[in-house]
């Protein structure tokens, strides 16, 4: 099961030097990763890589999928609203309705009205 995703800048993550990776070996590095979930590997104090635990990686993938799903839902809603408006313009009586509206005086009650605002 994926853990809760905690995003933080690389500068704030736990660090280990590349030389320590060589000295401690993979098991030593993985002990640190398993303790905190992620470790930044530095070379001359500059970040070069981030090693993530499988749980951190799964949480990252899950968060990206949720964001993608929300984006798709928003796009579908916009597409649906556009299609509804387009359908009203393509109705057989659309031209007559538009001419009828344009012939009459605008009744705005002293307010400027633009679009379908609420």
C-alpha positions as CSV (number, residue, x, y, z in Angstrom):
1,X,0.0,0.0,0.0
2,X,1.4,3.4,-0.9
3,X,2.2,5.9,1.8
4,X,1.0,9.5,1.9
5,X,3.0,11.6,-0.6
6,X,5.1,14.3,1.1
7,X,6.6,16.6,-1.5
8,X,9.6,18.6,-0.4
9,X,12.4,20.5,-2.2
10,X,15.6,18.6,-2.9
11,X,17.4,21.0,-0.6
12,X,15.3,19.8,2.4
13,X,15.7,16.1,1.8
14,X,18.1,13.9,3.7
15,X,21.4,13.6,1.9
16,X,24.2,11.2,1.5
17,X,27.5,11.8,-0.4
18,X,28.3,9.7,-3.4
19,X,31.5,8.6,-1.6
20,X,29.3,7.2,1.2
21,X,27.2,5.3,-1.3
22,X,30.5,3.7,-2.4
23,X,31.7,3.1,1.1
24,X,28.3,1.9,2.6
25,X,27.3,0.0,-0.4
26,X,23.7,-0.5,-1.6
27,X,22.5,-2.1,1.6
28,X,23.8,0.9,3.7
29,X,22.1,3.4,1.4
30,X,18.8,1.4,1.4
31,X,18.8,1.5,5.2
32,X,18.7,5.3,5.0
33,X,16.1,5.2,2.3
34,X,13.9,2.7,4.2
35,X,14.2,5.0,7.3
36,X,13.1,8.2,5.6
37,X,11.6,7.2,2.3
38,X,14.1,9.1,0.1
39,X,17.7,10.2,0.0
40,X,19.5,12.8,-2.2
41,X,22.9,11.6,-3.4
42,X,25.3,14.5,-3.7
43,X,28.6,14.9,-5.4
44,X,30.7,17.8,-4.1
45,X,27.6,18.9,-2.2
46,X,25.6,19.2,-5.4
47,X,22.4,17.0,-5.8
48,X,22.9,14.4,-8.5
49,X,20.1,11.9,-7.8
50,X,17.2,11.0,-5.6
51,X,16.7,7.4,-4.4
52,X,13.1,6.7,-3.5
53,X,11.6,3.8,-1.6
54,X,9.1,1.7,-3.5
55,X,6.4,3.2,-1.2
56,X,7.4,6.8,-2.0
57,X,7.5,6.0,-5.8
58,X,4.0,4.4,-5.6
59,X,2.7,7.4,-3.7
60,X,4.1,9.7,-6.4
61,X,2.6,7.7,-9.2
62,X,-0.8,7.6,-7.4
63,X,-0.7,11.3,-6.9
64,X,0.0,11.9,-10.6
65,X,-2.8,9.6,-11.6
66,X,-5.3,11.4,-9.4
67,X,-4.1,14.8,-10.8
68,X,-4.5,13.4,-14.3
69,X,-8.0,12.1,-13.5
70,X,-9.1,15.5,-12.1
71,X,-7.7,17.2,-15.2
72,X,-9.6,14.7,-17.5
73,X,-12.8,15.3,-15.5
74,X,-12.5,19.1,-15.9
75,X,-11.8,18.7,-19.6
76,X,-14.9,16.5,-20.0
77,X,-17.0,19.0,-18.2
78,X,-15.8,21.8,-20.5
79,X,-16.3,19.7,-23.5
80,X,-19.9,18.9,-22.4
81,X,-20.7,22.6,-21.8
82,X,-19.3,23.6,-25.2
83,X,-21.2,20.8,-27.0
84,X,-24.5,22.0,-25.3
85,X,-23.9,25.6,-26.4
86,X,-22.9,24.5,-29.9
87,X,-26.1,22.3,-30.2
88,X,-28.3,25.3,-29.3
89,X,-26.6,27.3,-32.2
90,X,-27.3,24.4,-34.6
91,X,-30.9,24.1,-33.7
92,X,-33.3,24.7,-36.7
93,X,-34.8,27.8,-35.0
94,X,-31.4,29.3,-33.9
95,X,-31.3,32.0,-36.6
96,X,-34.9,33.1,-35.8
97,X,-34.2,33.2,-32.1
98,X,-31.1,35.3,-32.6
99,X,-32.9,37.7,-34.9
100,X,-35.7,38.1,-32.4
101,X,-33.3,38.9,-29.6
102,X,-31.4,41.4,-31.8
103,X,-34.5,43.2,-32.9
104,X,-35.7,44.1,-29.4
105,X,-34.1,46.7,-27.2
106,X,-31.6,45.5,-24.7
107,X,-33.0,45.5,-21.1
108,X,-30.0,45.5,-18.8
109,X,-31.4,47.4,-15.9
110,X,-28.4,49.6,-15.7
111,X,-26.0,46.7,-15.5
112,X,-23.4,45.6,-18.0
113,X,-23.8,41.9,-18.8
114,X,-21.3,39.8,-20.6
115,X,-21.2,36.0,-20.9
116,X,-22.9,33.6,-18.6
117,X,-21.5,34.9,-15.3
118,X,-23.2,34.3,-12.0
